[in-house]
Amino acid sequence: MITIGLKMGKVIEFPTVTEANKLVKELKAQEEEIKLCLDDLQAMNELIVDLTQEYEAMLTRLCEINGVQLPEELFPPSKE
């Protein structure tokens, strides 16, 4: 009987297909959550812009009523 000696290398373990599918599903959920957060952020940004414009208009009117001159660097004259 002849015995042949073979050296076996280390077996590299790869994630199973099931684990890969789970990760893909979790990535898609994370992407959706990020998208929702970005949409919320955009809506908040638009609200902040609107509120700032209203604030500036009210402050300008209050200064007009009280005869107070606002520094131009705060609210430069509009080019309209």
DRENTORKOL-3810 file (N, C-alpha, C; in nm, 4 decimals):
REM DRENTORKOL-3810
@n.u->0.0845; n.v->-0.1165; n.w->0.0000; ca.u->0.0000; ca.v->0.0000; ca.w->0.0000; c.u->0.0899; c.v->0.1239; c.w->0.0000
@n.u->0.0598; n.v->0.2153; n.w->-0.0881; ca.u->0.1381; ca.v->0.3373; ca.w->-0.1011; c.u->0.0579; c.v->0.4524; c.w->-0.0412
@n.u->0.1204; n.v->0.5281; n.w->0.0476; ca.u->0.0552; ca.v->0.6421; ca.w->0.1105; c.u->0.1155; c.v->0.7689; c.w->0.0521
@n.u->0.0311; n.v->0.8531; n.w->0.0010; ca.u->0.0761; ca.v->0.9809; ca.w->-0.0547; c.u->0.0437; c.v->1.0888; c.w->0.0462
@n.u->0.1427; n.v->1.1605; n.w->0.0875; ca.u->0.1225; ca.v->1.2677; ca.w->0.1846; c.u->0.0851; c.v->1.3978; c.w->0.1157
@n.u->-0.0318; n.v->1.4484; n.w->0.1428; ca.u->-0.0771; ca.v->1.5756; ca.w->0.0879; c.u->-0.0919; c.v->1.6748; c.w->0.2021
@n.u->-0.0396; n.v->1.7929; n.w->0.1808; ca.u->-0.0585; ca.v->1.8984; ca.w->0.2801; c.u->-0.1800; c.v->1.9783; c.w->0.2385
@n.u->-0.2709; n.v->1.9910; n.w->0.3282; ca.u->-0.3915; ca.v->2.0699; ca.w->0.3024; c.u->-0.3679; c.v->2.2110; c.w->0.3557
@n.u->-0.4051; n.v->2.3108; n.w->0.2765; ca.u->-0.3938; ca.v->2.4492; ca.w->0.3200; c.u->-0.5077; c.v->2.4851; c.w->0.4135
@n.u->-0.4967; n.v->2.6036; n.w->0.4705; ca.u->-0.6040; ca.v->2.6505; ca.w->0.5579; c.u->-0.7293; c.v->2.6745; c.w->0.4754
@n.u->-0.8401; n.v->2.6382; n.w->0.5307; ca.u->-0.9676; ca.v->2.6629; ca.w->0.4647; c.u->-1.0135; c.v->2.8023; c.w->0.5031
@n.u->-1.0367; n.v->2.8836; n.w->0.4017; ca.u->-1.0842; ca.v->3.0188; ca.w->0.4261; c.u->-1.2362; c.v->3.0140; c.w->0.4324
@n.u->-1.2898; n.v->3.0614; n.w->0.5421; ca.u->-1.4346; ca.v->3.0595; ca.w->0.5588; c.u->-1.4946; c.v->3.1883; c.w->0.5054
@n.u->-1.5871; n.v->3.1748; n.w->0.4140; ca.u->-1.6574; ca.v->3.2890; ca.w->0.3572; c.u->-1.7958; c.v->3.2974; c.w->0.4200
@n.u->-1.8501; n.v->3.4185; n.w->0.4271; ca.u->-1.9871; ca.v->3.4291; ca.w->0.4795; c.u->-2.0816; c.v->3.3454; c.w->0.3928
@n.u->-2.1772; n.v->3.2921; n.w->0.4562; ca.u->-2.2729; ca.v->3.2112; ca.w->0.3826; c.u->-2.3624; c.v->3.2996; c.w->0.2976
@n.u->-2.4268; n.v->3.2409; n.w->0.2020; ca.u->-2.5195; ca.v->3.3151; ca.w->0.1162; c.u->-2.6299; c.v->3.3752; c.w->0.2011
@n.u->-2.6733; n.v->3.3028; n.w->0.3011; ca.u->-2.7789; ca.v->3.3529; ca.w->0.3890; c.u->-2.7336; c.v->3.4791; c.w->0.4613
@n.u->-2.6105; n.v->3.4806; n.w->0.5095; ca.u->-2.5583; ca.v->3.5991; ca.w->0.5782; c.u->-2.5464; c.v->3.7159; c.w->0.4805
@n.u->-2.5015; n.v->3.6875; n.w->0.3583; ca.u->-2.4891; ca.v->3.7922; ca.w->0.2575; c.u->-2.6262; c.v->3.8508; c.w->0.2251
@n.u->-2.7259; n.v->3.7675; n.w->0.2114; ca.u->-2.8623; ca.v->3.8157; ca.w->0.1844; c.u->-2.9129; c.v->3.9016; c.w->0.2990
@n.u->-2.8819; n.v->3.8604; n.w->0.4198; ca.u->-2.9232; ca.v->3.9380; ca.w->0.5376; c.u->-2.8563; c.v->4.0756; c.w->0.5366
@n.u->-2.7267; n.v->4.0777; n.w->0.5030; ca.u->-2.6555; ca.v->4.2052; ca.w->0.4990; c.u->-2.7106; c.v->4.2969; c.w->0.3906
@n.u->-2.7434; n.v->4.2411; n.w->0.2740; ca.u->-2.8009; ca.v->4.3214; ca.w->0.1661; c.u->-2.9333; c.v->4.3812; c.w->0.2110
@n.u->-3.0145; n.v->4.3022; n.w->0.2785; ca.u->-3.1441; ca.v->4.3504; ca.w->0.3282; c.u->-3.1237; c.v->4.4635; c.w->0.4301
@n.u->-3.0278; n.v->4.4447; n.w->0.5207; ca.u->-2.9999; ca.v->4.5467; ca.w->0.6216; c.u->-2.9443; c.v->4.6742; c.w->0.5583
@n.u->-2.8614; n.v->4.6600; n.w->0.4559; ca.u->-2.8091; ca.v->4.7772; ca.w->0.3851; c.u->-2.9215; c.v->4.8563; c.w->0.3197
@n.u->-3.0154; n.v->4.7870; n.w->0.2583; ca.u->-3.1284; ca.v->4.8553; ca.w->0.1952; c.u->-3.2116; c.v->4.9298; c.w->0.2981
@n.u->-3.2306; n.v->4.8694; n.w->0.4155; ca.u->-3.3049; ca.v->4.9362; ca.w->0.5226; c.u->-3.2306; c.v->5.0614; c.w->0.5696
@n.u->-3.0981; n.v->5.0513; n.w->0.5824; ca.u->-3.0178; ca.v->5.1673; ca.w->0.6229; c.u->-3.0263; c.v->5.2779; c.w->0.5184
@n.u->-3.0194; n.v->5.2407; n.w->0.3908; ca.u->-3.0296; ca.v->5.3396; ca.w->0.2838; c.u->-3.1630; c.v->5.4128; c.w->0.2899
@n.u->-3.2701; n.v->5.3395; n.w->0.3145; ca.u->-3.4026; ca.v->5.4013; ca.w->0.3228; c.u->-3.4110; c.v->5.4967; c.w->0.4419
@n.u->-3.3541; n.v->5.4562; n.w->0.5543; ca.u->-3.3536; ca.v->5.5420; ca.w->0.6737; c.u->-3.2750; c.v->5.6703; c.w->0.6476
@n.u->-3.1608; n.v->5.6573; n.w->0.5812; ca.u->-3.0802; ca.v->5.7747; ca.w->0.5465; c.u->-3.1588; c.v->5.8668; c.w->0.4542
@n.u->-3.2269; n.v->5.8099; n.w->0.3553; ca.u->-3.3062; ca.v->5.8897; ca.w->0.2624; c.u->-3.4158; c.v->5.9661; c.w->0.3367
@n.u->-3.4838; n.v->5.8993; n.w->0.4294; ca.u->-3.5886; ca.v->5.9662; ca.w->0.5069; c.u->-3.5309; c.v->6.0807; c.w->0.5899
@n.u->-3.4148; n.v->6.0580; n.w->0.6505; ca.u->-3.3511; ca.v->6.1627; ca.w->0.7307; c.u->-3.3105; c.v->6.2817; c.w->0.6433
@n.u->-3.2578; n.v->6.2536; n.w->0.5246; ca.u->-3.2194; ca.v->6.3623; ca.w->0.4341; c.u->-3.3423; c.v->6.4405; c.w->0.3876
@n.u->-3.4533; n.v->6.3704; n.w->0.3631; ca.u->-3.5773; ca.v->6.4392; ca.w->0.3262; c.u->-3.6243; c.v->6.5298; c.w->0.4400
@n.u->-3.6170; n.v->6.4793; n.w->0.5635; ca.u->-3.6549; ca.v->6.5600; ca.w->0.6799; c.u->-3.5635; c.v->6.6809; c.w->0.6932
@n.u->-3.4359; n.v->6.6600; n.w->0.6709; ca.u->-3.3387; ca.v->6.7688; ca.w->0.6804; c.u->-3.3674; c.v->6.8769; c.w->0.5766
@n.u->-3.4019; n.v->6.8357; n.w->0.4551; ca.u->-3.4358; ca.v->6.9311; ca.w->0.3494; c.u->-3.5590; c.v->7.0125; c.w->0.3879
@n.u->-3.6603; n.v->6.9452; n.w->0.4425; ca.u->-3.7823; ca.v->7.0154; ca.w->0.4835; c.u->-3.7525; c.v->7.1144; c.w->0.5957
@n.u->-3.6702; n.v->7.0748; n.w->0.6917; ca.u->-3.6344; ca.v->7.1658; ca.w->0.8007; c.u->-3.5556; c.v->7.2849; c.w->0.7491
@n.u->-3.4669; n.v->7.2618; n.w->0.6545; ca.u->-3.3876; ca.v->7.3702; ca.w->0.5972; c.u->-3.4781; c.v->7.4716; c.w->0.5279
@n.u->-3.5752; n.v->7.4222; n.w->0.4519; ca.u->-3.6687; ca.v->7.5122; ca.w->0.3841; c.u->-3.7497; c.v->7.5930; c.w->0.4861
@n.u->-3.7914; n.v->7.5291; n.w->0.5947; ca.u->-3.8662; ca.v->7.5987; ca.w->0.6996; c.u->-3.7793; c.v->7.7061; c.w->0.7647
@n.u->-3.6541; n.v->7.6744; n.w->0.7912; ca.u->-3.5628; ca.v->7.7721; ca.w->0.8520; c.u->-3.5449; c.v->7.8928; c.w->0.7612
@n.u->-3.5311; n.v->7.8701; n.w->0.6311; ca.u->-3.5172; ca.v->7.9809; ca.w->0.5362; c.u->-3.6415; c.v->8.0685; c.w->0.5402
@n.u->-3.7598; n.v->8.0065; n.w->0.5369; ca.u->-3.8847; ca.v->8.0827; ca.w->0.5419; c.u->-3.8970; c.v->8.1622; c.w->0.6720
@n.u->-3.8671; n.v->8.0980; n.w->0.7840; ca.u->-3.8767; ca.v->8.1662; ca.w->0.9129; c.u->-3.7777; c.v->8.2826; c.w->0.9218
@n.u->-3.6588; n.v->8.2639; n.w->0.8679; ca.u->-3.5585; ca.v->8.3701; ca.w->0.8695; c.u->-3.6042; c.v->8.4898; c.w->0.7866
@n.u->-3.6635; n.v->8.4640; n.w->0.6717; ca.u->-3.7142; ca.v->8.5732; ca.w->0.5881; c.u->-3.8266; c.v->8.6489; c.w->0.6598
@n.u->-3.9165; n.v->8.5757; n.w->0.7234; ca.u->-4.0242; ca.v->8.6407; ca.w->0.7988; c.u->-3.9677; c.v->8.7218; c.w->0.9152
@n.u->-3.8697; n.v->8.6663; n.w->0.9848; ca.u->-3.8065; ca.v->8.7351; ca.w->1.0969; c.u->-3.7431; c.v->8.8657; c.w->1.0504
@n.u->-3.6701; n.v->8.8592; n.w->0.9409; ca.u->-3.6035; ca.v->8.9794; ca.w->0.8895; c.u->-3.7056; c.v->9.0857; c.w->0.8488
@n.u->-3.8162; n.v->9.0421; n.w->0.7880; ca.u->-3.9201; ca.v->9.1377; ca.w->0.7470; c.u->-3.9834; c.v->9.2029; c.w->0.8697
@n.u->-4.0127; n.v->9.1244; n.w->0.9730; ca.u->-4.0721; ca.v->9.1803; ca.w->1.0950; c.u->-3.9749; c.v->9.2736; c.w->1.1670
@n.u->-3.8479; n.v->9.2350; n.w->1.1716; ca.u->-3.7480; ca.v->9.3194; ca.w->1.2367; c.u->-3.7320; c.v->9.4515; c.w->1.1616
@n.u->-3.7289; n.v->9.4434; n.w->1.0309; ca.u->-3.7187; ca.v->9.5652; ca.w->0.9501; c.u->-3.8379; c.v->9.6561; c.w->0.9755
@n.u->-3.9577; n.v->9.5993; n.w->0.9790; ca.u->-4.0786; ca.v->9.6793; ca.w->1.0036; c.u->-4.0764; c.v->9.7410; c.w->1.1432
@n.u->-4.0340; n.v->9.6642; n.w->1.2432; ca.u->-4.0254; ca.v->9.7151; ca.w->1.3799; c.u->-3.9277; c.v->9.8329; c.w->1.3875
@n.u->-3.8167; n.v->9.8201; n.w->1.3182; ca.u->-3.7192; ca.v->9.9299; ca.w->1.3170; c.u->-3.7770; c.v->10.0532; c.w->1.2478
@n.u->-3.8541; n.v->10.0321; n.w->1.1395; ca.u->-3.9183; ca.v->10.1450; ca.w->1.0711; c.u->-4.0157; c.v->10.2150; c.w->1.1653
@n.u->-4.0950; n.v->10.1384; n.w->1.2370; ca.u->-4.1937; ca.v->10.1960; ca.w->1.3294; c.u->-4.1241; c.v->10.2767; c.w->1.4379
@n.u->-4.0133; n.v->10.2271; n.w->1.4887; ca.u->-3.9425; ca.v->10.2932; ca.w->1.5992; c.u->-3.8340; c.v->10.3891; c.w->1.5522
@n.u->-3.8195; n.v->10.4055; n.w->1.4219; ca.u->-3.7195; ca.v->10.4985; ca.w->1.3698; c.u->-3.5766; c.v->10.4552; c.w->1.3953
@n.u->-3.5536; n.v->10.3269; n.w->1.3981; ca.u->-3.4185; ca.v->10.2739; ca.w->1.4228; c.u->-3.3588; c.v->10.2306; c.w->1.2894
@n.u->-3.2347; n.v->10.2713; n.w->1.2670; ca.u->-3.1649; ca.v->10.2340; ca.w->1.1442; c.u->-3.0885; c.v->10.1040; c.w->1.1668
@n.u->-3.1163; n.v->10.0022; n.w->1.0859; ca.u->-3.0417; ca.v->9.8764; ca.w->1.0940; c.u->-2.9081; c.v->9.8918; c.w->1.0220
@n.u->-2.8027; n.v->9.8367; n.w->1.0768; ca.u->-2.6752; ca.v->9.8391; ca.w->1.0040; c.u->-2.6894; c.v->9.7620; c.w->0.8727
@n.u->-2.6348; n.v->9.8149; n.w->0.7653; ca.u->-2.6498; ca.v->9.7517; ca.w->0.6340; c.u->-2.5833; c.v->9.6160; c.w->0.6258
@n.u->-2.4804; n.v->9.5929; n.w->0.7082; ca.u->-2.4163; ca.v->9.4617; ca.w->0.7017; c.u->-2.5077; c.v->9.3503; c.w->0.7521
@n.u->-2.6068; n.v->9.3850; n.w->0.8335; ca.u->-2.7025; ca.v->9.2839; ca.w->0.8786; c.u->-2.8009; c.v->9.2486; c.w->0.7674
@n.u->-2.8559; n.v->9.3493; n.w->0.7043; ca.u->-2.9537; ca.v->9.3304; ca.w->0.5981; c.u->-2.9218; c.v->9.4253; c.w->0.4835
@n.u->-2.8339; n.v->9.3852; n.w->0.3934; ca.u->-2.8000; ca.v->9.4747; ca.w->0.2824; c.u->-2.9239; c.v->9.5054; c.w->0.1981
@n.u->-2.9278; n.v->9.6227; n.w->0.1374; ca.u->-3.0441; ca.v->9.6581; ca.w->0.0559; c.u->-3.0634; c.v->9.5572; c.w->-0.0572
@n.u->-3.1885; n.v->9.5224; n.w->-0.0821; ca.u->-3.2153; ca.v->9.4263; ca.w->-0.1885; c.u->-3.1918; c.v->9.4909; c.w->-0.3244
@n.u->-3.1570; n.v->9.4082; n.w->-0.4225; ca.u->-3.1253; ca.v->9.4571; ca.w->-0.5564; c.u->-3.2482; c.v->9.4503; c.w->-0.6465
@n.u->-3.3635; n.v->9.4385; n.w->-0.5899; ca.u->-3.4870; ca.v->9.4274; ca.w->-0.6682; c.u->-3.5336; c.v->9.5616; c.w->-0.7168
END
